[in-house]
Amino acid sequence: MASTTVAKLPPYPSHPYRSSMDLAQLLVDNGLTGISVQDLAGRIDLVGYYRLKGYWYPFLTPVAGARKRKLPFLSRTSWDSIWERYVFDQELRTIVFDGIVGIEVHLKSYMASELAKATGPFGYTAPDGLPGLSPEEHRNAIANITSDYQRSSLPQLRHFRATYSDPLPPIWMLVDCLSYGDFKKIFYKGADPSIKRQLALQLGIMSNKPGVSNEKLLRDWLENIRIARNKTAHHDRFWNCIDPKMTPIKPKLYPNDATWWGNQWEPFRRPESKGPAGFLTMEHYLLNQLGITYWRNNFVGLMNRYPGIPLKHMGFPDNWQSLPIWQ
């Protein structure tokens, strides 16, 4: 057997404790303008030095020969520019999460209805009710579902436990107590392929035309949504995040089919389109298919309120609002 060499990593360097006043003084001494040391210390106490660092990092001096930056700040760096990005990101995460909720609620409603129609309200409790799961996966799924159901404080589930002897509730009642990740892992994965195809058709990412298909795209997009959901719920920096796990696979190109929606993704296939633009475009597309059109208005309104946010850091071209896919 060939031996493998594991690179030995250095330990984290020792950093002595510094108070928020000391940290604020450090930043001001290194060229940050537009805020007093005392007020800056207050913002550090409010948000945290390390969290804020992600927003001022682009304003630091590039290190020659390395893909990193360090103090001091670039000339004329103002605190207002940094804080604007932080507040923008807060508002962006709220809008992104709101859209994800709309998609999640529909997915749970659709899958519960289709699975109940196919196998009955309790069909999911039998292995053949979720044919996409192996026997072991199904056993584990039922164990997890039962635990979530027993712990749930949702009024309808408390009522069901107090009223009926069934060990688990009907699927349309159960899905509300499951996390998005568990729902996707159990019910979307476990559903019959015909149900998944119909959902993909409904969401406009698959075609009935011969040779035109994006059947696997929805599975990948649902995972992108899970990653973005976690980022927004845990307040991670989002506005310029480059995360391959959140970046959606682009639809196939069919140049000979002028009506194929996937051809509209060309601006987001380019190497310079990094950041969350691809995810935001995918989110907008799905919500538009569901008739949740207010989301685009909210997002465009946010972008218009913050004209100083650099579009290229989000992965958007300058003309993104006029692109057909964003109509």
C-alpha positions in Angstrom: 0.0 0.0 0.0 1.4 3.4 -1.0 2.0 5.7 1.9 0.5 9.1 1.9 2.2 12.1 3.3 0.0 14.5 5.3 1.2 18.1 5.3 2.1 19.3 8.8 0.2 22.4 9.5 1.5 25.1 11.9 -0.4 25.9 15.1 -2.5 29.0 15.3 -0.2 31.9 16.2 -0.6 33.4 19.7 -2.6 36.6 19.8 -2.7 38.5 23.1 -6.0 39.8 24.2 -6.9 43.3 23.2 -9.8 45.4 24.4 -12.3 46.9 21.9 -10.7 50.3 22.6 -7.2 48.9 21.8 -8.5 47.3 18.6 -10.3 50.5 17.6 -7.1 52.5 18.2 -5.2 50.1 16.1 -7.6 50.6 13.1 -7.6 54.4 13.4 -3.8 54.4 13.7 -3.7 52.4 10.5 -5.6 54.9 8.4 -9.3 54.3 9.1 -11.1 57.7 9.0 -14.6 59.0 9.6 -15.2 57.7 13.1 -13.8 58.3 16.6 -11.9 55.6 18.5 -14.7 55.5 21.1 -17.5 55.2 18.6 -15.5 52.5 16.7 -15.0 50.6 20.0 -18.8 50.6 20.5 -19.3 49.1 17.0 -16.8 46.4 17.7 -18.6 45.6 21.0 -21.9 45.5 19.1 -20.8 43.3 16.2 -17.4 41.8 16.9 -14.0 42.6 15.5 -13.6 39.3 13.6 -17.0 39.6 12.0 -16.4 43.2 10.9 -13.0 42.3 9.5 -14.7 40.5 6.6 -16.2 43.8 5.6 -13.1 46.0 5.9 -10.8 43.4 4.4 -11.2 44.7 0.8 -10.0 48.1 2.0 -6.7 46.7 3.3 -3.4 47.0 1.5 -2.6 44.1 -1.0 0.5 42.1 -0.1 2.9 41.9 -3.1 3.2 38.4 -4.5 0.4 37.0 -2.3 -3.3 36.8 -2.6 -4.0 38.5 0.7 -4.2 41.9 2.3 -3.1 43.5 5.5 -3.1 46.7 7.5 -2.7 49.6 6.9 -5.9 50.6 5.1 -5.9 52.0 1.6 -5.8 55.8 1.4 -9.0 57.6 2.2 -10.8 54.5 3.6 -13.8 55.7 5.5 -15.7 53.9 8.2 -19.0 54.8 6.5 -18.0 52.7 3.4 -17.3 49.7 5.6 -20.5 50.1 7.7 -22.6 50.5 4.5 -21.5 47.1 3.3 -22.3 45.5 6.7 -25.8 47.0 6.8 -26.4 46.1 3.1 -25.4 42.5 3.9 -27.8 42.4 6.8 -30.7 43.5 4.6 -29.6 41.2 1.8 -29.6 38.1 4.0 -33.1 39.0 5.2 -34.4 39.2 1.6 -32.6 36.0 0.6 -34.0 34.1 3.5 -37.5 35.4 2.8 -37.2 34.0 -0.7 -35.9 30.7 0.5 -38.9 30.4 2.9 -41.2 30.9 0.0 -39.5 28.1 -1.9 -39.3 25.8 1.1 -43.0 26.1 2.0 -44.0 25.3 -1.5 -41.7 22.3 -1.7 -43.1 20.9 1.5 -46.6 21.5 0.4 -46.1 20.0 -3.0 -44.2 16.9 -1.9 -46.6 16.2 1.0 -49.6 16.4 -1.4 -48.0 14.2 -4.1 -46.7 11.6 -1.7 -50.0 11.4 0.0 -51.8 11.0 -3.3 -49.4 8.3 -4.4 -49.1 6.2 -1.2 -51.6 7.6 1.3 -51.2 9.9 4.3 -49.0 7.4 6.2 -47.4 5.8 3.1 -44.0 7.3 4.0 -43.7 5.0 7.0 -43.3 1.9 4.7 -40.1 1.5 2.7 -42.0 1.3 -0.6 -43.5 4.6 0.1 -40.1 6.3 -0.3 -38.5 4.2 -3.0 -35.5 6.5 -3.4 -34.2 5.4 0.0 -32.4 2.2 0.8 -33.9 0.0 3.6 -31.2 1.3 6.0 -31.8 4.9 5.0 -35.5 4.5 5.5 -35.0 3.0 9.0 -32.8 5.9 9.9 -35.2 8.4 8.4 -38.2 7.1 10.4 -36.1 7.2 13.6 -35.1 10.8 12.9 -38.7 11.8 12.0 -40.1 10.2 15.1 -37.6 12.1 17.3 -38.5 15.4 15.6 -42.2 14.7 15.9 -42.0 13.8 19.6 -40.0 16.9 20.4 -42.1 19.3 18.3 -44.1 22.0 20.1 -46.2 22.9 17.1 -49.8 23.1 18.3 -51.2 20.7 15.6 -48.6 18.1 16.5 -49.2 18.5 20.3 -52.9 18.0 19.5 -52.3 14.9 17.4 -50.1 13.3 20.1 -52.8 14.0 22.7 -55.7 12.8 20.6 -54.6 9.8 18.4 -52.7 6.6 19.0 -50.8 6.7 15.8 -47.0 6.8 16.3 -46.6 9.4 13.5 -48.9 12.0 11.9 -50.0 12.3 8.3 -47.3 13.5 6.0 -48.9 16.9 5.4 -48.8 17.5 9.1 -45.3 16.1 9.7 -43.4 18.1 7.1 -43.8 21.4 9.1 -41.6 20.0 12.0 -38.7 18.9 9.8 -35.7 21.0 9.0 -35.2 21.9 5.3 -32.2 19.6 5.3 -34.0 16.6 6.7 -37.0 17.2 4.4 -34.7 17.2 1.4 -32.7 14.2 2.5 -35.8 12.1 3.3 -38.8 13.1 1.3 -37.3 14.7 -1.8 -34.6 12.0 -2.2 -37.1 9.3 -1.3 -39.8 10.3 -3.7 -40.6 8.4 -6.8 -38.7 9.9 -9.8 -42.0 10.7 -11.5 -42.9 13.1 -8.7 -39.5 14.8 -8.9 -39.8 15.2 -12.7 -43.3 16.8 -12.3 -41.9 19.2 -9.7 -39.0 20.1 -12.1 -41.6 20.8 -14.8 -43.6 22.9 -12.5 -40.6 25.0 -11.6 -39.7 25.5 -15.2 -36.3 23.8 -15.1 -37.2 20.8 -17.3 -38.9 20.4 -20.7 -41.2 17.8 -22.2 -39.5 18.3 -25.5 -37.4 15.3 -26.7 -33.7 15.8 -26.0 -34.3 18.8 -23.8 -33.9 17.9 -20.1 -32.5 19.3 -16.9 -33.8 16.6 -14.6 -30.9 16.5 -12.2 -30.6 20.3 -11.9 -33.4 20.6 -9.3 -31.6 18.2 -6.9 -28.4 20.3 -7.1 -30.3 23.6 -6.7 -32.1 22.3 -3.6 -28.7 21.6 -2.1 -27.5 25.1 -3.0 -30.6 26.5 -1.3 -29.7 24.5 1.9 -26.2 26.0 2.0 -27.6 29.5 1.4 -30.3 29.0 4.0 -27.7 28.1 6.6 -25.5 31.1 5.7 -28.4 33.5 6.0 -29.8 32.0 9.2 -26.3 32.0 10.9 -25.6 35.6 9.8 -22.6 34.7 7.6 -21.2 37.3 5.2 -23.2 36.8 2.0 -22.9 39.8 -0.3 -19.5 38.9 -1.8 -19.3 35.2 -0.7 -17.6 32.9 -3.2 -18.7 29.4 -2.2 -18.7 26.6 -4.8 -21.3 24.7 -2.7 -23.7 27.6 -3.0 -23.0 28.4 -6.6 -25.7 26.7 -8.8 -24.9 24.6 -11.8 -26.1 26.4 -14.8 -28.8 25.0 -17.1 -27.8 23.2 -20.3 -27.5 25.3 -23.4 -29.8 24.5 -26.4 -28.8 27.2 -29.0 -31.2 25.8 -31.5 -34.2 26.2 -29.2 -34.9 29.9 -28.9 -37.5 29.3 -26.2 -35.3 27.4 -23.9 -34.9 29.4 -20.7 -31.4 28.0 -19.9 -29.9 30.0 -22.8 -30.6 33.2 -20.8 -27.9 32.3 -18.3 -25.0 33.2 -20.5 -23.8 36.3 -18.4 -23.5 34.0 -15.3 -21.4 31.3 -17.1 -18.5 33.7 -17.5 -15.4 33.3 -15.2 -15.8 36.8 -13.9 -19.3 36.0 -12.6 -18.2 35.1 -9.0 -20.0 35.7 -5.8 -23.7 35.2 -5.0 -25.1 36.5 -8.3 -25.7 33.0 -9.7 -27.5 31.9 -6.6 -29.6 35.1 -6.5 -30.5 34.6 -10.1 -31.6 31.0 -9.5 -33.6 32.1 -6.4 -35.4 34.8 -8.5 -36.1 32.3 -11.3 -37.7 29.8 -9.0 -39.7 32.4 -7.1 -40.9 33.8 -10.4 -42.1 30.4 -11.4 -44.1 30.2 -8.2 -45.7 33.6 -8.8 -43.8 35.2 -5.8 -43.0 38.3 -7.9 -42.6 40.7 -4.9 -39.2 39.2 -4.1 -37.6 40.7 -7.2 -39.0 44.1 -6.3 -37.6 43.9 -2.9 -34.2 42.8 -4.1 -34.0 45.4 -6.9 -35.1 48.0 -4.4 -32.3 47.0 -2.0 -29.7 47.2 -4.8 -30.9 50.6 -5.9 -30.7 51.9 -2.3 -27.0 51.0 -2.1 -25.5 52.2 -5.4 -22.0 52.1 -3.8 -21.9 48.3 -3.6 -19.6 47.1 -6.3 -21.6 44.8 -8.6 -18.5 42.9 -9.7 -17.9 41.7 -6.2 -21.3 40.0 -6.3 -20.8 38.6 -9.7 -23.3 40.8 -11.5 -22.7 42.5 -14.8 -23.5 46.2 -15.0 -26.7 45.6 -17.0 -28.0 42.8 -14.8 -31.5 44.3 -14.2 -32.2 44.4 -18.0 -31.2 40.8 -18.6 -34.1 38.6 -19.8 -33.7 36.2 -16.9 -34.2 39.0 -14.5 -37.5 40.2 -16.0 
